[in-house]
Amino acid sequence: MKEYEKHYQVGNIIRIREEPPRPKISGFYLNTEHVIQTPPNGKLNTGLGVWVKNNQNKIRLLRYQYWIWTGKTTQIKRVRKNVIT
């Protein structure tokens, strides 16, 4: 992993530094903190955008120009879906 890729790993905490367009609909408000989540199937967390849960508890893509990494991390509990026992 390259040094510049470390800030968009799953479990890192980011802060909204600029409100995206239509903040009420997108669910991202200025100076709120969000945790980077595992992206949906076929998607990636990259330098262009990361997948985070918004204030309505939905996973949405947030473009890089709207957030900054706080330097803090947290543990994400992995939920296994479709497990046949």
C-alpha positions, -999 to 999 in steps of 0.1 A, spaced: 0 0 0 13 34 -9 16 61 17 -10 84 2 -36 55 1 -36 51 39 -61 79 46 -90 62 28 -88 27 44 -120 12 60 -123 24 96 -107 58 92 -127 88 105 -131 117 82 -146 152 88 -167 172 63 -148 204 56 -172 217 29 -209 210 25 -217 191 -6 -245 204 -28 -280 198 -13 -267 187 22 -302 178 35 -307 153 7 -271 139 7 -270 137 45 -236 153 50 -233 185 71 -203 208 78 -179 196 105 -196 162 111 -175 131 114 -181 99 95 -164 65 93 -152 51 60 -172 19 53 -167 -12 31 -180 -2 -4 -208 -20 -22 -200 -48 -46 -181 -36 -76 -171 -3 -60 -138 10 -44 -126 35 -18 -102 56 -39 -87 91 -40 -117 102 -60 -143 93 -33 -149 72 -3 -180 53 9 -194 65 42 -226 63 62 -245 96 61 -267 111 88 -296 90 75 -275 58 81 -272 51 43 -239 43 26 -232 70 1 -202 81 -20 -185 113 -8 -161 130 -32 -126 139 -20 -130 177 -21 -156 176 7 -137 158 34 -104 157 53 -89 128 72 -88 135 110 -60 110 116 -83 89 138 -94 53 132 -120 29 146 -127 -8 143 -155 -18 119 -175 -49 128 -177 -72 98 -211 -86 91 -212 -118 70 -243 -120 48 -259 -150 33 -242 -175 56 -256 -210 53 -254 -230 85 
